[in-house]
Amino acid sequence: MQLDPADMKPVINRLRRAQGQLAAVTRMIEEGRDCKSVVTQLAAVSSALDRAGFSIIATGLQQCMQQEDPSLDRAELEKLFLSLA
């Protein structure tokens, strides 16, 4: 299964934002910022990554249902989805 790059554009944008947020967390720790600010920013990064993962899997599942590809393993897709939960 190939993911359509056009469908993945919002996911890519979200991952780029998460990358920037993660860089900010690193800087905050290096600068000795307070724990509450660091944890808040880290939670935002974690949420962005989770949402990107869910979006990728949802798009993949949608494509699987439309294509009805017999080589796709439902159990494997379910395991991937649950790995993000």
C-alpha positions in Angstrom: 0.0 0.0 0.0 1.3 3.4 -1.0 0.1 6.6 0.8 -0.9 9.4 -1.5 1.5 12.3 -0.9 -1.4 14.7 -1.4 -3.3 13.0 1.4 -0.2 13.2 3.6 0.4 16.9 3.2 -1.4 17.8 6.5 0.5 15.0 8.3 3.8 16.2 7.0 3.0 19.8 8.1 2.0 18.5 11.6 5.2 16.5 11.8 7.3 19.6 10.9 5.5 21.6 13.6 6.2 18.8 16.1 9.9 18.8 15.0 10.0 22.5 15.8 8.3 22.0 19.1 10.8 19.2 20.0 13.7 21.5 19.2 12.1 24.1 21.5 11.9 21.6 24.3 15.6 20.8 23.9 16.4 24.5 24.0 14.2 25.0 27.1 16.0 22.2 28.9 19.4 23.6 27.9 18.4 27.0 29.1 17.2 25.7 32.4 13.6 26.7 31.9 11.0 25.7 34.6 9.7 22.1 34.6 6.0 23.1 34.0 6.9 24.9 30.7 9.0 22.0 29.5 6.4 19.4 30.3 3.6 21.4 28.7 5.6 21.8 25.5 6.6 18.1 25.6 2.9 17.1 25.9 2.2 19.2 22.8 4.9 17.4 20.9 3.6 14.0 22.0 0.0 14.9 21.1 1.1 16.1 17.6 3.0 12.9 17.0 0.0 10.8 18.1 -2.4 12.7 15.9 0.0 12.3 12.9 0.2 8.6 13.5 -3.6 8.2 13.8 -4.0 10.2 10.6 -1.5 8.0 8.7 -3.2 4.8 9.9 -6.7 6.2 9.2 -5.7 7.1 5.7 -4.1 3.6 5.2 -7.3 1.9 6.5 -9.4 4.0 4.2 -7.3 3.0 1.2 -7.4 -0.6 2.3 -11.2 -0.6 2.3 -11.3 1.0 -1.1 -8.8 -1.3 -2.7 -9.7 -4.6 -1.0 -6.1 -5.8 -1.4 -6.0 -9.4 -0.3 -2.3 -9.1 0.7 -3.2 -6.6 3.5 -3.3 -8.2 6.9 -6.1 -6.8 9.1 -4.4 -8.1 12.2 -1.2 -6.2 11.3 -3.1 -3.0 10.7 -4.9 -3.4 14.0 -1.6 -3.9 15.8 -0.2 -0.7 14.2 -3.3 1.2 15.3 -3.1 -0.1 18.8 0.6 0.7 19.1 -0.4 4.4 19.2 -3.0 4.0 21.9 
